[in-house]
Amino acid sequence: MAILRAVDIRKFEKKDFDKKLKELRLELAKEKANIAIGAAVSSPGKLRELKRTIARMETIKGEKPKTK
């Protein structure tokens, strides 16, 4: 997972933005499930970065004007 910065996130189209956000949430859920079953964590920093990227995307999503 590459680090997504706010500048890069703002360049996404609406459909790409939603697809990426869904993909990140799925990846976070998989990592949390692995931890819950007792599997070894692949990278502890990955969880933190996933959470931050999702939060960053949600913040930017709220900034964009709503269009129909």
Kinemage of the C-alpha trace (Angstrom):
@kinemage 1
@onewidth
@group {chain A} dominant
@subgroup {mainchain}
@vectorlist {calphas} color= white
{ca met a 1} P 0.000 0.000 0.000
{ca ala a 2} L 1.521 3.228 -1.122
{ca ile a 3} L 1.024 6.280 1.024
{ca leu a 4} L -1.710 8.487 -0.412
{ca arg a 5} L -1.273 12.174 0.227
{ca ala a 6} L -4.107 14.703 0.173
{ca val a 7} L -2.884 16.192 -3.104
{ca asp a 8} L -3.054 12.799 -4.789
{ca ile a 9} L -6.441 11.945 -3.295
{ca arg a 10} L -7.977 15.175 -4.570
{ca lys a 11} L -7.006 14.217 -8.121
{ca phe a 12} L -9.199 11.080 -8.067
{ca glu a 13} L -12.405 10.969 -10.067
{ca lys a 14} L -15.587 10.227 -8.109
{ca lys a 15} L -15.805 6.555 -9.144
{ca asp a 16} L -12.077 5.964 -8.577
{ca phe a 17} L -12.304 7.708 -5.206
{ca asp a 18} L -15.161 5.485 -4.031
{ca lys a 19} L -13.458 2.357 -5.371
{ca lys a 20} L -10.184 3.159 -3.588
{ca leu a 21} L -11.955 3.965 -0.314
{ca lys a 22} L -13.838 0.666 -0.435
{ca glu a 23} L -10.611 -1.174 -1.241
{ca leu a 24} L -8.806 0.403 1.735
{ca arg a 25} L -11.636 -0.455 4.123
{ca leu a 26} L -11.599 -4.069 2.939
{ca glu a 27} L -7.837 -4.265 3.418
{ca leu a 28} L -8.156 -2.833 6.944
{ca ala a 29} L -10.892 -5.348 7.789
{ca lys a 30} L -8.689 -8.220 6.578
{ca glu a 31} L -5.764 -7.022 8.695
{ca lys a 32} L -7.976 -6.680 11.775
{ca ala a 33} L -9.377 -10.178 11.183
{ca asn a 34} L -5.868 -11.612 10.991
{ca ile a 35} L -5.016 -9.994 14.308
{ca ala a 36} L -8.222 -11.303 15.890
{ca ile a 37} L -7.454 -14.909 14.956
{ca gly a 38} L -3.943 -14.607 16.291
{ca ala a 39} L -2.027 -14.530 13.031
{ca ala a 40} L 1.246 -12.648 12.854
{ca val a 41} L 0.979 -9.009 11.846
{ca ser a 42} L 2.663 -8.419 8.509
{ca ser a 43} L 3.531 -4.842 9.323
{ca pro a 44} L 2.365 -2.954 12.418
{ca gly a 45} L 2.745 0.370 10.651
{ca lys a 46} L 0.401 -0.751 7.900
{ca leu a 47} L -2.647 -0.632 10.178
{ca arg a 48} L -1.871 2.882 11.260
{ca glu a 49} L -1.315 4.059 7.707
{ca leu a 50} L -4.539 2.428 6.502
{ca lys a 51} L -6.538 4.152 9.237
{ca arg a 52} L -4.940 7.498 8.488
{ca thr a 53} L -5.484 7.188 4.743
{ca ile a 54} L -9.147 6.293 5.236
{ca ala a 55} L -9.594 9.255 7.577
{ca arg a 56} L -7.828 11.525 5.089
{ca met a 57} L -10.125 10.350 2.303
{ca glu a 58} L -13.252 10.828 4.433
{ca thr a 59} L -12.152 14.360 5.276
{ca ile a 60} L -11.584 15.226 1.624
{ca lys a 61} L -14.899 13.612 0.727
{ca gly a 62} L -16.604 16.029 3.111
{ca glu a 63} L -14.817 19.004 1.565
{ca lys a 64} L -15.989 18.329 -1.983
{ca pro a 65} L -19.199 20.042 -3.091
{ca lys a 66} L -22.109 17.649 -3.401
{ca thr a 67} L -23.276 17.232 -6.968
{ca lys a 68} L -26.252 15.279 -8.230
